[in-house]
Structure formats: structure tokens, C-alpha cells
Amino acid sequence: MLDRKYILENADAVTANCTRRGVKCDVPKLVQLETERLEKLKEAQELNRQANEVSKQIGKAKDNDERQQFIDRGRELREAKDTAQKQTDALEEQILEIQRAIPNLTHPDAPTGGEEDATEQGFGKTPKPTFDFKPLDHLELAERHDMLDFEAGARVAGAGFYFLKNDAVRLDLALQQFAVAFLSDRGFTPVSTPDVALTEILKGTGFQPRGPETQIYSIENTELNLVATAEITLGGMLSGQTMQADELPLKLCGLSHCFRTEAGAAGRASKGLYRVHQFSKVEMFAFTSPEASDQMHEELRQIECELYDALEIPFRIIDTASGDLGGPAYRKYDLEAWMPGRGENGEWGEITSTSNCTDYQSRRLNIRFKTAGQKGTQFAHTLNGTAVATGRTMIAIIENNQQADGSIKVPTALQPWVGKAVIGEAVT
């Protein structure tokens, strides 16, 4: 969340940023409540001071009557102090409720507007494929090669769940192996994370684990939730910790399952593996100093581009507009892969995103670093980026690499793990 002092000193700018991002936040109300809280806090502190002074007089009382008067007066003052403190705490809760809802600041170069206002920043090295036949979508191709079973998934877990079978399993595991090796070679520490996290960790990373609009599966009668991304667990790893400045940047790649309710996400463009309730993902996460986060963000974007170039997938780079950023992100880039089977004539579909969250998450999670020879600590900056979300990446691989005979070419980089260069034989 934003620093409260910054909000108070820049209330107009914070309000303008909320408007730019399409978020309704009552910043003036926060300022008013903070004024009231400081006044009430001052009152509580003064009452406490008076109570302490009276307490000192008890031992100096001339007689029992005066002693009792001091005792009674001290009790009155402490009761009044407790009341003022409770009022202070209540005001603090109201302030925090508003403060938590205020989104991060927005990079000045990010486009303003909604999803349709995002800007194209460039393309990958692999061009869109040209077919001399009508391309099939990934569900039709998967059915030919017995790679997916949504019907069995629905019988076992409900709509939106599925079984991967045969070459789809090998392709899924190949993507995970490839991404972990790719990132390890670039200085990332591989981490296999828990698939659950405490509510306080989800809130700390900016996710809403409860309420009608949540995308999170919560475990009943516990404070645990299924994670929607390893961003949650990787950020939570250092919750409440203080690092040394020379440990930064700290770069992690997390392997996890991801669970999302995907409420209200039905639609033709969301069919198949594109929008499901569970998938595997390799996530990049970085902790940096404040002055290094912009550079790290560009590095994460470049890594995503290099990775998908290596997978021979056509993609474009998108600079996400302010109204589509999500609360924690200061700036966000997406990669969108070309998916020939999506829509009538093919469409771009999001496969990765990378966000610079500055100190928005670390302030909530209390993640700091200390510089040798300097007093105090600073909040670290946090960044995240998708390396590979296997489901959507498989869509792009299957649809872009289909051949006229119904077979599917395996990208060269994945062949050692898949164990073959082509999935399927000619279909008549």
C-alpha cells in the first residue's frame, strides 16, 4: 500500500491517480480520519501523562483520605485514556480500510485508459504461421491425439477442471523443465512453493481472498487459501524479514499449481485451456532496491521475450493501460501469443505479464533491507513476471505448430524433454 505520510502530503495527486486507474477511493475521508486520529491519540497520551503524575502523588499523600482521592482520580484518568485509545484504534482501522484500497502510483509512461487503450510495444522473432488449410483449435487437435479430457475433469472436480493425457503431460512437464533451466542459467534460484497461503499473505501481496468478487479458493474454517500464483508465496517468503543491501537483487523462480475461480469468465474466447480453474506455472519474482526496480522490470520483460522466442511462439508486447493494471502494479507489460484457433480467424491471447509493484507489497508484508553504514531500513521493491503458464503456452504451441496431416511439431527447445519432434501421425 502507499505510505500514509505520502498520501496526506499528496492527497490531490493520489486522488488523481485513483481516477486515472478507475478506482473509487475516498482520499479526503482518509485525510479527515487521520486528523481525528492524531487528535484522539494526543488526548490519550495526555490522559496517560496525567494518570502517571497522579500515580506519583499516591505515595506522598498526607493521609488515607488524600491517598484515596489520588487513587480515584488516577482510575478516572486511566479509564478516560483507555476510552480515547479505543477510539484511536477504531479510527486507525477505518483509515487502513481506505488505505489498503488505494492502488499503487502509476508509471508516467503507462497508457491511460482501459484494456482497449493498451499500446503495442513490439513483436517476437517468430512470425505468425500461414496455413494452406483451415487451422483447428487446440481442443480439436487435442481430441485427435487423446491429450485432454474435460469431461472426466468435470466428473471429478466440476466444470473448468481437466485431465492432461499422453503427450500433453510430457509437453506440460517439458515447459516446466525448460523454464526452470532457462531461468537458473540467468541467476534465478528455483523454488517449489506451497500451494496454500495464509489470508494475511494474500492481502499483503494485494489479492482479495474473501468476498463475492474474489478469484481465490478459500479453505473453509481456516485462514488458508489455494494460491492463484506463486507470486503470493514468493512474496510471502520474506514477510517480516530484513535483508542486507548486498543481497539484492534477489531473483527467484517459483514452481506451483495455480487455482482460480475465474468467476464471470465464461465465453467462447475462454474455452479449453485458456481459462481454467487449475494450471501449473513457473513464476519469476525479484526483490530489489528502489533505484533498481525499473531496470529489473525491463530485464524481466526481456527474459519473457527471449523465452518465448526460444519456444518459437509468435507474440506481441503490450504496455498495459492504467485502468487495467491491478492494485499493486506500478507498470505492467503483457506478452500476447498468436492463437490461430481462437476466434474466427485467430486472435492474440495473453500468456505472460510482468509487473513492477515498487514498495506496495513490501510495505504490507514488511519486507525491508539495510545498507551497511546507514541508519534505519528501507522497504524493498518487488517485481513479478510469468515465465510459463503451461496451459496457455500449450495452446500457442499446439495451434501454431499444427500441420495439414493433423500432427503437431514440437519446438526444438522442448524436444529433449518431450522425447519427440512431432506429436501424432497423419490422420485420414
DRENKOLDO-441169 format. One record per residue (C-alpha): z, x, y. Coordinates in nm, 4 decimals. Last residue first. Example, Ala and Ser with C-alpha at 12.3 -4.5 7.8 and 13.67 -1.06 7.14 Angstrom:
<atom up="0.7140" east="1.3670" north="-0.1060"/>
<atom up="0.7800" east="1.2300" north="-0.4500"/>
END
This chain:
<atom up="-4.2534" east="-0.7082" north="-3.9750"/>
<atom up="-3.9688" east="-0.4856" north="-3.8591"/>
<atom up="-4.0210" east="-0.1097" north="-3.8467"/>
<atom up="-3.7069" east="0.0788" north="-3.9287"/>
<atom up="-3.3738" east="0.0802" north="-3.7590"/>
<atom up="-3.1856" east="0.3141" north="-3.5278"/>
<atom up="-3.3772" east="0.6304" north="-3.4405"/>
<atom up="-3.2730" east="0.9924" north="-3.3883"/>
<atom up="-2.9988" east="0.9971" north="-3.6498"/>
<atom up="-2.6427" east="1.1159" north="-3.7074"/>
<atom up="-2.4833" east="0.9046" north="-3.4369"/>
<atom up="-2.2644" east="1.2008" north="-3.3394"/>
<atom up="-2.5325" east="1.4717" north="-3.3296"/>
<atom up="-2.7849" east="1.2179" north="-3.1913"/>
<atom up="-2.5831" east="1.1309" north="-2.8812"/>
<atom up="-2.7293" east="1.3863" north="-2.6369"/>
<atom up="-3.0824" east="1.3192" north="-2.7621"/>
<atom up="-3.0612" east="0.9515" north="-2.6708"/>
<atom up="-3.1056" east="0.7321" north="-2.9811"/>
<atom up="-3.4412" east="0.5553" north="-3.0038"/>
<atom up="-3.4217" east="0.1910" north="-3.1068"/>
<atom up="-3.6435" east="0.0256" north="-3.3693"/>
<atom up="-3.8086" east="-0.3125" north="-3.3174"/>
<atom up="-4.1625" east="-0.1965" north="-3.4049"/>
<atom up="-4.2593" east="-0.2009" north="-3.0349"/>
<atom up="-3.9788" east="0.0362" north="-2.9435"/>
<atom up="-3.6391" east="-0.0178" north="-2.7864"/>
<atom up="-3.4930" east="0.2668" north="-2.5803"/>
<atom up="-3.4238" east="0.0798" north="-2.2559"/>
<atom up="-3.2631" east="-0.2205" north="-2.4276"/>
<atom up="-3.0414" east="-0.0352" north="-2.6760"/>
<atom up="-2.9268" east="0.2373" north="-2.4369"/>
<atom up="-2.8582" east="0.0016" north="-2.1457"/>
<atom up="-2.6676" east="-0.2470" north="-2.3623"/>
<atom up="-2.4779" east="0.0413" north="-2.5259"/>
<atom up="-2.3630" east="0.1538" north="-2.1816"/>
<atom up="-2.2347" east="-0.1956" north="-2.1134"/>
<atom up="-2.0213" east="-0.1943" north="-2.4262"/>
<atom up="-1.9097" east="0.1705" north="-2.4165"/>
<atom up="-1.7565" east="0.1825" north="-2.0708"/>
<atom up="-1.8312" east="0.5494" north="-2.0066"/>
<atom up="-1.7133" east="0.7899" north="-1.7381"/>
<atom up="-1.5697" east="0.5261" north="-1.5101"/>
<atom up="-1.4086" east="0.6642" north="-1.1969"/>
<atom up="-1.0639" east="0.6887" north="-1.0454"/>
<atom up="-0.9104" east="0.8540" north="-0.7422"/>
<atom up="-0.5518" east="0.9074" north="-0.6307"/>
<atom up="-0.4205" east="1.0765" north="-0.3161"/>
<atom up="-0.0802" east="1.2398" north="-0.3345"/>
<atom up="0.2044" east="1.1269" north="-0.1123"/>
<atom up="0.3610" east="1.4130" north="0.0777"/>
<atom up="0.6900" east="1.5983" north="0.0340"/>
<atom up="0.9609" east="1.7465" north="0.2520"/>
<atom up="0.9928" east="2.0890" north="0.4073"/>
<atom up="0.7205" east="2.3482" north="0.3675"/>
<atom up="0.7433" east="2.6924" north="0.2065"/>
<atom up="0.5753" east="2.5805" north="-0.1155"/>
<atom up="0.3914" east="2.2507" north="-0.0762"/>
<atom up="0.5463" east="1.9505" north="-0.2459"/>
<atom up="0.3591" east="1.6637" north="-0.4099"/>
<atom up="0.4302" east="1.2945" north="-0.4357"/>
<atom up="0.3786" east="0.9942" north="-0.6605"/>
<atom up="0.5986" east="0.7019" north="-0.5528"/>
<atom up="0.4110" east="0.4367" north="-0.7535"/>
<atom up="0.3506" east="0.2103" north="-0.4533"/>
<atom up="0.2839" east="0.5054" north="-0.2185"/>
<atom up="0.0756" east="0.6695" north="-0.4916"/>
<atom up="-0.1460" east="0.3619" north="-0.5194"/>
<atom up="-0.2471" east="0.3366" north="-0.1524"/>
<atom up="-0.2369" east="0.7141" north="-0.0914"/>
<atom up="-0.6189" east="0.7564" north="-0.0880"/>
<atom up="-0.7709" east="0.4986" north="-0.3300"/>
<atom up="-1.1038" east="0.6815" north="-0.3624"/>
<atom up="-1.3048" east="0.4718" north="-0.6042"/>
<atom up="-1.5630" east="0.5338" north="-0.8756"/>
<atom up="-1.7578" east="0.2589" north="-1.0466"/>
<atom up="-1.9601" east="0.2559" north="-1.3638"/>
<atom up="-2.1982" east="0.0371" north="-1.5646"/>
<atom up="-2.3037" east="-0.2320" north="-1.3161"/>
<atom up="-2.6167" east="-0.4209" north="-1.4160"/>
<atom up="-2.9663" east="-0.3940" north="-1.2646"/>
<atom up="-3.2021" east="-0.6622" north="-1.3831"/>
<atom up="-3.4875" east="-0.7209" north="-1.6266"/>
<atom up="-3.7773" east="-0.9604" north="-1.6058"/>
<atom up="-3.6228" east="-1.2983" north="-1.6868"/>
<atom up="-3.2590" east="-1.1986" north="-1.6667"/>
<atom up="-3.1145" east="-0.9054" north="-1.8591"/>
<atom up="-3.3323" east="-0.7723" north="-2.1388"/>
<atom up="-3.4717" east="-0.4795" north="-1.9392"/>
<atom up="-3.1270" east="-0.3528" north="-1.8338"/>
<atom up="-3.1572" east="-0.0948" north="-1.5556"/>
<atom up="-2.8217" east="0.0682" north="-1.5049"/>
<atom up="-2.6062" east="0.0184" north="-1.1958"/>
<atom up="-2.3849" east="0.3043" north="-1.0832"/>
<atom up="-2.1157" east="0.1962" north="-0.8424"/>
<atom up="-1.9589" east="0.3792" north="-0.5480"/>
<atom up="-1.6285" east="0.2785" north="-0.3925"/>
<atom up="-1.4517" east="0.3594" north="-0.0663"/>
<atom up="-1.0930" east="0.3109" north="0.0483"/>
<atom up="-1.0161" east="0.1280" north="-0.2758"/>
<atom up="-0.6703" east="-0.0215" north="-0.3419"/>
<atom up="-0.7417" east="-0.3876" north="-0.2513"/>
<atom up="-1.0800" east="-0.4493" north="-0.4110"/>
<atom up="-1.4017" east="-0.3140" north="-0.2629"/>
<atom up="-1.6273" east="-0.6201" north="-0.2483"/>
<atom up="-1.5677" east="-0.7242" north="0.1118"/>
<atom up="-1.6162" east="-0.3692" north="0.2374"/>
<atom up="-1.9593" east="-0.3150" north="0.0815"/>
<atom up="-2.0067" east="-0.0925" north="-0.2234"/>
<atom up="-2.2294" east="0.2138" north="-0.1894"/>
<atom up="-2.4637" east="0.1695" north="-0.4870"/>
<atom up="-2.6291" east="0.4397" north="-0.6967"/>
<atom up="-2.9270" east="0.3442" north="-0.9164"/>
<atom up="-2.9723" east="0.3882" north="-1.2875"/>
<atom up="-3.2247" east="0.4627" north="-1.5602"/>
<atom up="-3.0444" east="0.5878" north="-1.8752"/>
<atom up="-3.1406" east="0.9213" north="-2.0315"/>
<atom up="-2.7855" east="0.9814" north="-2.1630"/>
<atom up="-2.7841" east="1.3183" north="-1.9844"/>
<atom up="-2.8858" east="1.1385" north="-1.6634"/>
<atom up="-2.5954" east="0.9064" north="-1.7281"/>
<atom up="-2.3515" east="1.1974" north="-1.7430"/>
<atom up="-2.5023" east="1.3784" north="-1.4457"/>
<atom up="-2.4788" east="1.0662" north="-1.2309"/>
<atom up="-2.1182" east="0.9994" north="-1.3344"/>
<atom up="-2.0314" east="1.3617" north="-1.2609"/>
<atom up="-2.1908" east="1.3315" north="-0.9157"/>
<atom up="-1.9813" east="1.0240" north="-0.8382"/>
<atom up="-1.6666" east="1.2034" north="-0.9476"/>
<atom up="-1.7548" east="1.5038" north="-0.7293"/>
<atom up="-1.8226" east="1.2821" north="-0.4265"/>
<atom up="-1.4781" east="1.1300" north="-0.4700"/>
<atom up="-1.3248" east="1.4756" north="-0.5085"/>
<atom up="-1.4717" east="1.5769" north="-0.1727"/>
<atom up="-1.3219" east="1.2700" north="-0.0067"/>
<atom up="-0.9874" east="1.3345" north="-0.1795"/>
<atom up="-0.9361" east="1.6969" north="-0.0724"/>
<atom up="-0.7616" east="1.6517" north="0.2645"/>
<atom up="-0.5086" east="1.4087" north="0.1216"/>
<atom up="-0.4071" east="1.6405" north="-0.1670"/>
<atom up="-0.5450" east="1.5404" north="-0.5033"/>
<atom up="-0.4637" east="1.3375" north="-0.8151"/>
<atom up="-0.7675" east="1.2548" north="-1.0270"/>
<atom up="-0.8608" east="0.9933" north="-1.2857"/>
<atom up="-1.1697" east="0.9674" north="-1.5041"/>
<atom up="-1.1923" east="0.6820" north="-1.7531"/>
<atom up="-1.3345" east="0.6733" north="-2.1058"/>
<atom up="-1.3716" east="0.3125" north="-2.2103"/>
<atom up="-1.3462" east="0.0888" north="-2.5134"/>
<atom up="-1.4026" east="-0.2863" north="-2.4966"/>
<atom up="-1.2120" east="-0.6142" north="-2.5083"/>
<atom up="-1.2505" east="-0.9543" north="-2.3407"/>
<atom up="-1.6259" east="-0.9366" north="-2.2920"/>
<atom up="-1.8684" east="-0.9261" north="-2.0025"/>
<atom up="-2.1899" east="-0.7324" north="-2.0662"/>
<atom up="-2.1572" east="-0.7207" north="-2.4431"/>
<atom up="-2.3387" east="-1.0477" north="-2.5036"/>
<atom up="-2.3894" east="-1.2786" north="-2.2108"/>
<atom up="-2.2796" east="-1.2125" north="-1.8531"/>
<atom up="-2.6213" east="-1.2598" north="-1.6900"/>
<atom up="-2.6489" east="-1.6025" north="-1.8514"/>
<atom up="-2.3196" east="-1.7178" north="-1.7103"/>
<atom up="-1.9472" east="-1.7241" north="-1.7779"/>
<atom up="-1.7175" east="-1.5090" north="-1.5615"/>
<atom up="-1.4689" east="-1.7732" north="-1.4468"/>
<atom up="-1.1757" east="-1.5880" north="-1.6039"/>
<atom up="-1.2782" east="-1.2497" north="-1.7423"/>
<atom up="-0.9504" east="-1.2352" north="-1.9394"/>
<atom up="-0.9718" east="-0.8577" north="-1.9511"/>
<atom up="-0.8586" east="-0.6071" north="-2.2146"/>
<atom up="-0.9549" east="-0.2395" north="-2.2114"/>
<atom up="-0.9163" east="-0.0024" north="-2.5054"/>
<atom up="-0.8284" east="0.3474" north="-2.4027"/>
<atom up="-0.9491" east="0.7040" north="-2.3573"/>
<atom up="-0.8294" east="0.8751" north="-2.0420"/>
<atom up="-0.9929" east="1.1650" north="-1.8640"/>
<atom up="-0.7553" east="1.3550" north="-1.6389"/>
<atom up="-0.8046" east="1.5784" north="-1.3342"/>
<atom up="-0.5084" east="1.7258" north="-1.1455"/>
<atom up="-0.6232" east="1.8681" north="-0.8132"/>
<atom up="-0.3634" east="1.9856" north="-0.7530"/>
<atom up="-0.1049" east="2.1869" north="-0.9469"/>
<atom up="-0.0793" east="2.4319" north="-0.6543"/>
<atom up="0.0673" east="2.1512" north="-0.4423"/>
<atom up="0.3643" east="2.1161" north="-0.6759"/>
<atom up="0.4118" east="1.7751" north="-0.8289"/>
<atom up="0.6744" east="1.5089" north="-0.7580"/>
<atom up="0.7163" east="1.2222" north="-1.0051"/>
<atom up="0.8149" east="0.8564" north="-0.9561"/>
<atom up="0.5044" east="0.7325" north="-1.1379"/>
<atom up="0.3186" east="1.0320" north="-1.2824"/>
<atom up="0.1802" east="0.8689" north="-1.5960"/>
<atom up="0.1412" east="0.5364" north="-1.4115"/>
<atom up="-0.1861" east="0.6439" north="-1.2551"/>
<atom up="-0.3226" east="0.7350" north="-1.5989"/>
<atom up="-0.1896" east="0.4086" north="-1.7444"/>
<atom up="-0.3464" east="0.1802" north="-1.4866"/>
<atom up="-0.6725" east="0.3736" north="-1.4501"/>
<atom up="-0.6926" east="0.3454" north="-1.8295"/>
<atom up="-0.8497" east="0.0044" north="-1.7699"/>
<atom up="-0.7628" east="-0.3637" north="-1.8142"/>
<atom up="-0.4302" east="-0.2770" north="-1.9753"/>
<atom up="-0.2540" east="-0.5263" north="-2.2009"/>
<atom up="0.0680" east="-0.6287" north="-2.0286"/>
<atom up="0.4373" east="-0.5585" north="-2.0901"/>
<atom up="0.7339" east="-0.7004" north="-1.8981"/>
<atom up="0.8227" east="-0.9143" north="-2.1991"/>
<atom up="0.8713" east="-1.2814" north="-2.2841"/>
<atom up="0.4971" east="-1.3375" north="-2.3352"/>
<atom up="0.2665" east="-1.0367" north="-2.3362"/>
<atom up="0.0396" east="-1.0534" north="-2.0313"/>
<atom up="-0.3406" east="-1.0474" north="-2.0511"/>
<atom up="-0.4716" east="-0.9414" north="-1.7112"/>
<atom up="-0.7647" east="-1.0864" north="-1.5157"/>
<atom up="-0.5229" east="-1.2655" north="-1.2836"/>
<atom up="-0.6356" east="-1.5604" north="-1.0738"/>
<atom up="-0.3776" east="-1.8126" north="-1.2005"/>
<atom up="-0.0757" east="-1.5849" north="-1.1501"/>
<atom up="0.0628" east="-1.2705" north="-1.3120"/>
<atom up="-0.0571" east="-0.9138" north="-1.3699"/>
<atom up="-0.2099" east="-0.8595" north="-1.0249"/>
<atom up="-0.3501" east="-0.5064" north="-1.0245"/>
<atom up="-0.2948" east="-0.2647" north="-0.7358"/>
<atom up="-0.1987" east="0.0527" north="-0.9222"/>
<atom up="0.1681" east="-0.0074" north="-0.8487"/>
<atom up="0.1437" east="-0.3715" north="-0.9499"/>
<atom up="0.0162" east="-0.2646" north="-1.2903"/>
<atom up="0.2937" east="-0.0066" north="-1.3179"/>
<atom up="0.5621" east="-0.2623" north="-1.2232"/>
<atom up="0.4285" east="-0.5036" north="-1.4874"/>
<atom up="0.4811" east="-0.2449" north="-1.7602"/>
<atom up="0.1812" east="-0.1052" north="-1.9430"/>
<atom up="0.0009" east="-0.1687" north="-2.2710"/>
<atom up="-0.2955" east="0.0001" north="-2.4443"/>
<atom up="-0.1175" east="0.3345" north="-2.4357"/>
<atom up="-0.3317" east="0.6327" north="-2.3329"/>
<atom up="-0.5371" east="0.8947" north="-2.5171"/>
<atom up="-0.5591" east="1.1824" north="-2.2711"/>
<atom up="-0.8310" east="1.4449" north="-2.2293"/>
<atom up="-0.7630" east="1.7003" north="-1.9522"/>
<atom up="-1.0606" east="1.7269" north="-1.7179"/>
<atom up="-1.1953" east="2.0692" north="-1.6237"/>
<atom up="-1.5679" east="2.0087" north="-1.6365"/>
<atom up="-1.6203" east="2.1020" north="-2.0031"/>
<atom up="-1.3495" east="1.8502" north="-2.0908"/>
<atom up="-1.5522" east="1.5869" north="-1.9049"/>
<atom up="-1.8639" east="1.6234" north="-2.1202"/>
<atom up="-1.6591" east="1.6558" north="-2.4406"/>
<atom up="-1.4688" east="1.3336" north="-2.3629"/>
<atom up="-1.7911" east="1.1549" north="-2.2640"/>
<atom up="-1.9822" east="1.2638" north="-2.5768"/>
<atom up="-1.7023" east="1.1691" north="-2.8139"/>
<atom up="-1.6635" east="0.8259" north="-2.6534"/>
<atom up="-2.0370" east="0.7627" north="-2.6498"/>
<atom up="-2.0649" east="0.8733" north="-3.0120"/>
<atom up="-1.7843" east="0.6373" north="-3.1118"/>
<atom up="-1.9733" east="0.3387" north="-2.9696"/>
<atom up="-2.3024" east="0.4550" north="-3.1205"/>
<atom up="-2.1435" east="0.5006" north="-3.4625"/>
<atom up="-1.9891" east="0.1565" north="-3.4460"/>
<atom up="-2.3176" east="0.0047" north="-3.3247"/>
<atom up="-2.4956" east="0.1776" north="-3.6146"/>
<atom up="-2.3108" east="-0.0332" north="-3.8744"/>
<atom up="-2.1048" east="-0.3085" north="-3.7181"/>
<atom up="-1.9256" east="-0.3911" north="-3.3941"/>
<atom up="-1.7184" east="-0.7075" north="-3.4278"/>
<atom up="-1.6743" east="-0.9461" north="-3.1383"/>
<atom up="-1.4413" east="-1.1059" north="-2.8853"/>
<atom up="-1.5580" east="-1.3213" north="-2.5949"/>
<atom up="-1.4821" east="-1.6513" north="-2.7646"/>
<atom up="-1.1742" east="-1.6552" north="-2.9845"/>
<atom up="-0.9787" east="-1.3937" north="-3.1778"/>
<atom up="-1.0700" east="-1.4145" north="-3.5490"/>
<atom up="-1.3251" east="-1.6936" north="-3.5615"/>
<atom up="-1.4675" east="-1.5862" north="-3.2256"/>
<atom up="-1.5129" east="-1.2296" north="-3.3480"/>
<atom up="-1.6848" east="-1.3592" north="-3.6622"/>
<atom up="-1.9325" east="-1.5464" north="-3.4453"/>
<atom up="-1.9783" east="-1.2520" north="-3.2098"/>
<atom up="-2.1054" east="-1.0243" north="-3.4851"/>
<atom up="-2.2915" east="-0.7141" north="-3.3660"/>
<atom up="-2.4943" east="-0.4325" north="-3.5251"/>
<atom up="-2.6900" east="-0.6096" north="-3.8004"/>
<atom up="-3.0161" east="-0.4317" north="-3.7127"/>
<atom up="-3.2232" east="-0.7338" north="-3.6184"/>
<atom up="-2.9170" east="-0.9050" north="-3.4704"/>
<atom up="-2.8502" east="-0.6034" north="-3.2474"/>
<atom up="-3.2070" east="-0.6197" north="-3.1146"/>
<atom up="-3.1741" east="-0.9895" north="-3.0294"/>
<atom up="-2.8329" east="-0.9340" north="-2.8684"/>
<atom up="-2.9542" east="-0.6283" north="-2.6762"/>
<atom up="-3.2349" east="-0.8208" north="-2.5043"/>
<atom up="-3.5917" east="-0.8024" north="-2.6292"/>
<atom up="-3.8815" east="-0.6402" north="-2.4487"/>
<atom up="-4.2199" east="-0.8164" north="-2.4357"/>
<atom up="-4.4754" east="-0.5576" north="-2.5463"/>
<atom up="-4.6699" east="-0.2800" north="-2.3734"/>
<atom up="-4.3379" east="-0.1628" north="-2.2297"/>
<atom up="-4.2678" east="0.0477" north="-1.9219"/>
<atom up="-3.9282" east="0.2151" north="-1.9044"/>
<atom up="-3.7429" east="0.2532" north="-1.5750"/>
<atom up="-3.7398" east="0.6160" north="-1.4663"/>
<atom up="-3.4820" east="0.8732" north="-1.5811"/>
<atom up="-3.3675" east="1.1112" north="-1.3066"/>
<atom up="-3.1126" east="0.8755" north="-1.1535"/>
<atom up="-3.1621" east="0.6792" north="-0.8344"/>
<atom up="-3.0428" east="0.6846" north="-0.4732"/>
<atom up="-2.7927" east="0.5492" north="-0.2231"/>
<atom up="-2.8700" east="0.1767" north="-0.2328"/>
<atom up="-2.6552" east="-0.0253" north="0.0065"/>
<atom up="-2.4086" east="-0.3055" north="-0.0637"/>
<atom up="-2.4580" east="-0.6071" north="0.1636"/>
<atom up="-2.5267" east="-0.8579" north="-0.1166"/>
<atom up="-2.1800" east="-0.7988" north="-0.2629"/>
<atom up="-2.0065" east="-0.8846" north="0.0625"/>
<atom up="-2.0016" east="-0.7450" north="0.4149"/>
<atom up="-1.9618" east="-0.4127" north="0.5938"/>
<atom up="-2.1205" east="-0.1022" north="0.4446"/>
<atom up="-1.8881" east="0.1962" north="0.3852"/>
<atom up="-1.9377" east="0.4747" north="0.6417"/>
<atom up="-1.6083" east="0.4101" north="0.8239"/>
<atom up="-1.4127" east="0.4326" north="0.4966"/>
<atom up="-1.1964" east="0.1233" north="0.4711"/>
<atom up="-0.8177" east="0.1056" north="0.5008"/>
<atom up="-0.6339" east="-0.0181" north="0.1950"/>
<atom up="-0.5747" east="-0.3868" north="0.1486"/>
<atom up="-0.2729" east="-0.5805" north="0.2844"/>
<atom up="-0.1247" east="-0.7894" north="0.0022"/>
<atom up="0.1596" east="-0.5460" north="-0.0704"/>
<atom up="0.2647" east="-0.5529" north="0.2980"/>
<atom up="0.2864" east="-0.9326" north="0.3083"/>
<atom up="0.5187" east="-0.9534" north="0.0068"/>
<atom up="0.6996" east="-0.6414" north="0.1265"/>
<atom up="0.7831" east="-0.8074" north="0.4590"/>
<atom up="0.9243" east="-1.1164" north="0.2893"/>
<atom up="1.1329" east="-0.8985" north="0.0585"/>
<atom up="1.2643" east="-0.6945" north="0.3524"/>
<atom up="1.3609" east="-1.0143" north="0.5371"/>
<atom up="1.5725" east="-1.1180" north="0.2384"/>
<atom up="1.7337" east="-0.7726" north="0.2282"/>
<atom up="1.8261" east="-0.7934" north="0.5974"/>
<atom up="1.9707" east="-1.1408" north="0.5492"/>
<atom up="2.1761" east="-1.0091" north="0.2580"/>
<atom up="2.2904" east="-0.7190" north="0.4781"/>
<atom up="2.3948" east="-0.9563" north="0.7581"/>
<atom up="2.6011" east="-1.1611" north="0.5108"/>
<atom up="2.7604" east="-0.8478" north="0.3668"/>
<atom up="2.8482" east="-0.7266" north="0.7184"/>
<atom up="3.0066" east="-1.0628" north="0.8041"/>
<atom up="3.2127" east="-1.0422" north="0.4853"/>
<atom up="3.3034" east="-0.6847" north="0.5733"/>
<atom up="3.4112" east="-0.7844" north="0.9253"/>
<atom up="3.6214" east="-1.0750" north="0.8041"/>
<atom up="3.7928" east="-0.8580" north="0.5415"/>
<atom up="3.8696" east="-0.5901" north="0.8002"/>
<atom up="4.0224" east="-0.8523" north="1.0298"/>
<atom up="4.2415" east="-0.9821" north="0.7502"/>
<atom up="4.3595" east="-0.6328" north="0.6559"/>
<atom up="4.4234" east="-0.5401" north="1.0209"/>
<atom up="4.6266" east="-0.8591" north="1.0719"/>
<atom up="4.8163" east="-0.7887" north="0.7526"/>
<atom up="4.9143" east="-0.4442" north="0.8806"/>
<atom up="5.0239" east="-0.5972" north="1.2129"/>
<atom up="5.2502" east="-0.8370" north="1.0284"/>
<atom up="5.3767" east="-0.5671" north="0.7929"/>
<atom up="5.4932" east="-0.3419" north="1.0772"/>
<atom up="5.3803" east="-0.0780" north="1.3252"/>
<atom up="5.0338" east="-0.0385" north="1.1604"/>
<atom up="4.9037" east="0.3193" north="1.1358"/>
<atom up="4.7957" east="0.2947" north="0.7708"/>
<atom up="4.5921" east="-0.0190" north="0.8472"/>
<atom up="4.4267" east="0.1362" north="1.1534"/>
<atom up="4.1716" east="0.3380" north="0.9533"/>
<atom up="4.0474" east="0.0182" north="0.7881"/>
<atom up="3.9870" east="-0.1310" north="1.1329"/>
<atom up="3.7520" east="0.1579" north="1.2165"/>
<atom up="3.5705" east="0.1207" north="0.8861"/>
<atom up="3.5209" east="-0.2511" north="0.9476"/>
<atom up="3.3845" east="-0.1772" north="1.2953"/>
<atom up="3.1301" east="0.0671" north="1.1531"/>
<atom up="3.0268" east="-0.1823" north="0.8844"/>
<atom up="2.9810" east="-0.4504" north="1.1480"/>
<atom up="2.7646" east="-0.2098" north="1.3498"/>
<atom up="2.5530" east="-0.1229" north="1.0433"/>
<atom up="2.5030" east="-0.4891" north="0.9580"/>
<atom up="2.4009" east="-0.5694" north="1.3174"/>
<atom up="2.1531" east="-0.2784" north="1.3220"/>
<atom up="2.0086" east="-0.4065" north="0.9971"/>
<atom up="1.9745" east="-0.7538" north="1.1480"/>
<atom up="1.7897" east="-0.6145" north="1.4486"/>
<atom up="1.5691" east="-0.3982" north="1.2271"/>
<atom up="1.4917" east="-0.6957" north="1.0032"/>
<atom up="1.4033" east="-0.9206" north="1.2975"/>
<atom up="1.1570" east="-0.6644" north="1.4330"/>
<atom up="1.0159" east="-0.6194" north="1.0809"/>
<atom up="0.9731" east="-0.9947" north="1.0484"/>
<atom up="0.7725" east="-1.0124" north="1.3726"/>
<atom up="0.5481" east="-0.7202" north="1.2746"/>
<atom up="0.4908" east="-0.8735" north="0.9302"/>
<atom up="0.4045" east="-1.2073" north="1.0904"/>
<atom up="0.1530" east="-1.0333" north="1.3175"/>
<atom up="-0.0087" east="-0.8819" north="1.0020"/>
<atom up="-0.0616" east="-1.2201" north="0.8373"/>
<atom up="-0.3106" east="-1.1151" north="0.5704"/>
<atom up="-0.6297" east="-1.3030" north="0.4811"/>
<atom up="-0.8744" east="-1.0667" north="0.3140"/>
<atom up="-1.2471" east="-1.0676" north="0.3932"/>
<atom up="-1.2715" east="-0.6892" north="0.3960"/>
<atom up="-1.3786" east="-0.6655" north="0.7591"/>
<atom up="-1.1113" east="-0.9228" north="0.8487"/>
<atom up="-0.8432" east="-0.7156" north="0.6783"/>
<atom up="-0.9724" east="-0.4095" north="0.8651"/>
<atom up="-0.9489" east="-0.5956" north="1.1965"/>
<atom up="-0.5869" east="-0.6897" north="1.1191"/>
<atom up="-0.5079" east="-0.3259" north="1.0369"/>
<atom up="-0.6692" east="-0.2147" north="1.3633"/>
<atom up="-0.4715" east="-0.4709" north="1.5628"/>
<atom up="-0.1418" east="-0.3796" north="1.3935"/>
<atom up="-0.1814" east="-0.0055" north="1.4485"/>
<atom up="0.1759" east="0.1078" north="1.5263"/>
<atom up="0.3374" east="-0.1513" north="1.3007"/>
<atom up="0.0868" east="-0.0966" north="1.0183"/>
<atom up="0.1218" east="0.2819" north="1.0417"/>
<atom up="0.5013" east="0.2545" north="1.0247"/>
<atom up="0.4654" east="0.0350" north="0.7189"/>
<atom up="0.2511" east="0.2869" north="0.5346"/>
<atom up="-0.0316" east="0.1054" north="0.3611"/>
<atom up="0.0000" east="0.0000" north="0.0000"/>
END
